[in-house]
Amino acid sequence: MCFVEESRLCHALRSREIHRLRGASQCQDMMIPAEPASVPANQAGPLPDQLCLAVTAYLTRFKGSSREHTESDLRCYLAWCAERNLDPLAAQRLHLELYIRWMQETRRFKPSTISRRFSVTAGFYRTCAIDGVLEHSPAEHVRRPAVPAESPTLGFTHLQFEALLTAARQSRDPCDFAPVAMLGLLGLRIFEATSADIADLGEEHGHRVLRVRGKGTKIVLVPLPPAVGRAIDRAIGDRTHGPVLLNSRGARMDRHAATRRLRRLAETAGIQAARAHPHMLRVRHHHARRRRRPARCPDRRPPRRPAHHDAL
């Protein structure tokens, strides 16, 4: 990374921390002991430039949207340290345990959110240990909250999804049907659907496909069923370039606009959902695929290898 880009990143990180600290008075409810939260007087704390270099070295391991999300989660931890006058490079295991308790008791985050944000913090300290900034990572033996293997999110039922498709198909807005079909029938993530462009549509071996940019800038060609193709054609109309999904102002649709649109369609369809969000369509798609998958016979045993195979 060049020096100019590194300086811009450090400057943006500092300005965002200051902006967050001004509006973070509500996060000071949890009392932190004064002694463990301060840097010992007999040890000279690292310079702020060293912290910026450590943050830059960690963020350069990511790219695209993964880097933006990682920077957001790391900024949350750095702001927590700044509120308590704690140097992040002088933090110990005790401070990280208190950070997890703060997310659990004060912010009341879900276990999955706490695990994701702390994994970013642990990755930052692991990179510092690799680069020689720290002797060892203080997050090595920190206890993390247990995250269930199955997602607790409940998707739409089959009847609810059919009602949602009908409401989206009958809507006057041409961009209402496409996001419901892309998420519910293809199982795309919301950022994958909103980042799709008209130029990503193509044909491969006689099948119409959509080039999807997933996590980590992974490129995947997804075949389009006829229903999804018609929904995308309706959203595109006569346009030849630009994003596939547009909001009410004619700009690219983001996840917030998609959530508002989905809640409006759910209300029109008469679906009783407390907080409908796009991920419920993706969960519904995966549950439907699991039901269509043939169940394995419990009495079926794996085939034995040939007798001569053991002698090879």
GIDA-V729788 format. One record per pair of residues at least 4 apart in sequence whose ideal C-beta (glycine too) atoms are under 6 Angstrom apart, sorted by sequence separation. I is the first residue (numbers start at 1). J is the second residue. If there is no record, write none. Layout:
<<I & J> <I & J>>
//
This chain:
<<1 & 5> <20 & 24> <46 & 50> <62 & 66> <63 & 67> <91 & 95> <101 & 105> <102 & 106> <103 & 107> <109 & 113> <156 & 160> <177 & 181> <178 & 182> <180 & 184> <181 & 185> <182 & 186> <188 & 192> <191 & 195> <196 & 200> <214 & 218> <224 & 228> <246 & 250> <247 & 251> <253 & 257> <305 & 309> <1 & 6> <32 & 37> <62 & 67> <81 & 86> <109 & 114> <128 & 133> <129 & 134> <156 & 161> <171 & 176> <183 & 188> <188 & 193> <203 & 208> <204 & 209> <224 & 229> <253 & 258> <266 & 271> <39 & 45> <103 & 109> <128 & 134> <182 & 188> <214 & 220> <247 & 253> <81 & 88> <129 & 136> <202 & 209> <246 & 253> <266 & 273> <59 & 67> <62 & 70> <129 & 137> <168 & 176> <169 & 177> <212 & 220> <245 & 253> <168 & 177> <201 & 210> <235 & 244> <243 & 252> <183 & 193> <200 & 210> <211 & 221> <212 & 222> <247 & 257> <266 & 276> <103 & 114> <126 & 137> <182 & 193> <200 & 211> <59 & 71> <125 & 137> <168 & 180> <209 & 221> <210 & 222> <232 & 244> <125 & 138> <263 & 276> <125 & 139> <179 & 193> <209 & 223> <210 & 224> <262 & 276> <164 & 180> <207 & 223> <208 & 224> <262 & 278> <122 & 139> <204 & 221> <195 & 213> <259 & 277> <80 & 99> <192 & 212> <258 & 278> <208 & 229> <192 & 214> <161 & 184> <118 & 144> <115 & 144> <114 & 145> <115 & 147> <111 & 145> <112 & 147> <111 & 147> <186 & 222> <51 & 89> <198 & 236> <10 & 52> <45 & 87> <96 & 138> <46 & 89> <96 & 139> <185 & 228> <198 & 241> <73 & 117> <77 & 121> <45 & 90> <93 & 138> <74 & 120> <92 & 138> <96 & 142> <197 & 243> <9 & 56> <37 & 84> <38 & 85> <73 & 120> <91 & 138> <181 & 228> <39 & 87> <196 & 244> <37 & 86> <93 & 142> <6 & 56> <70 & 120> <74 & 124> <181 & 231> <39 & 90> <194 & 245> <32 & 84> <178 & 231> <177 & 231> <178 & 232> <177 & 234> <178 & 235> <36 & 94> <1 & 60> <16 & 75> <20 & 79> <194 & 253> <174 & 234> <175 & 235> <194 & 254> <17 & 78> <174 & 235> <17 & 79> <17 & 82> <190 & 255> <58 & 124> <179 & 245> <178 & 245> <190 & 258> <58 & 127> <175 & 245> <175 & 246> <30 & 102> <54 & 128> <57 & 131> <30 & 106> <29 & 106> <54 & 133> <179 & 258> <190 & 278> <183 & 278> <187 & 282> <168 & 265> <184 & 281> <167 & 265> <183 & 281> <187 & 285> <183 & 282> <164 & 265> <167 & 268> <184 & 285> <167 & 269> <164 & 269> <163 & 269> <160 & 271> <161 & 284> <156 & 280> <155 & 280> <153 & 279> <155 & 283> <156 & 284> <155 & 284> <153 & 283> <155 & 287> <66 & 216> <64 & 217>>
//
